[in-house]
C-alpha cells in the first residue's frame, strides 16, 4: 500500500532521509543540519510503499539542537503534519 505524507516545516533546509518502523508506527525521518535557514514555511510531500497499514504516522526531525517527533493525522487518504 502507498502512504502519502504532506508535512509543513517552519524553516527551509529540511531533507528527507527515509522511513522506519517502530512497533506498528511508521516514522518518516527528516533532517535539518547547518547554521542558516530560510525563515519561511517549507512544504514537502513524500510517498512510500509499505506492506502493512500503520497504526500511526510520525515525523521525526533531527536538528543540530536535538530533534522532535510529532504525529501526522489522516485526511482524505493522506497524512498531514505541521512542525510544532
C-alpha positions in Angstrom: 0.0 0.0 0.0 1.1 3.6 -0.6 1.4 6.0 2.3 1.5 9.7 1.4 2.7 12.3 3.8 2.5 16.1 3.3 4.4 18.0 6.0 5.0 21.7 6.6 8.2 22.8 8.3 8.8 26.2 10.0 12.1 26.7 8.2 13.8 25.6 5.0 16.8 23.3 4.7 14.9 20.1 5.5 15.9 16.8 3.8 14.0 13.5 3.8 16.2 10.6 5.0 13.9 7.6 4.9 11.4 5.7 6.9 11.5 3.1 9.7 9.0 1.1 11.7 8.7 1.5 15.5 6.3 -1.3 16.5 3.2 -0.6 14.4 4.1 3.1 13.8 5.6 4.3 10.6 8.3 7.0 11.2 9.3 9.4 8.4 12.8 10.7 9.1 13.8 14.3 8.2 17.0 16.2 8.9 17.8 20.0 9.2 21.5 20.4 9.8 23.6 23.5 9.3 23.8 27.1 10.6 21.5 29.2 8.5 18.0 28.5 7.3 15.3 30.4 5.4 12.6 31.6 7.7 9.7 30.6 5.5 7.3 27.7 5.7 8.6 24.7 3.7 6.3 22.0 2.4 7.3 18.5 1.5 5.4 15.6 0.0 6.7 12.1 0.4 5.2 8.8 -0.9 6.4 5.4 0.2 5.2 1.9 -0.4 4.7 -0.3 2.7 3.5 -3.8 3.3 1.0 -3.0 6.1 -1.2 -0.2 7.3 0.5 1.8 10.1 -1.3 2.4 13.4 0.2 6.0 13.5 2.4 8.0 11.2 5.1 10.0 12.9 7.5 12.6 11.7 11.0 12.8 13.2 13.0 15.9 12.6 16.7 15.8 13.6 18.5 19.2 14.1 21.8 20.3 15.5 19.9 21.2 18.7 18.5 17.7 19.0 15.2 16.9 17.4 11.5 16.4 17.8 8.8 13.9 16.9 5.3 14.8 16.0 2.3 12.9 14.8 0.6 13.2 11.4 -3.2 12.9 11.0 -5.1 11.3 8.2 -7.4 13.2 5.9 -8.8 12.1 2.6 -6.4 9.2 2.3 -3.2 11.1 3.0 -1.3 12.1 6.2 -0.8 15.7 7.1 1.6 17.2 9.7 2.9 20.6 10.7 6.2 21.2 12.7 5.2 22.5 16.1 
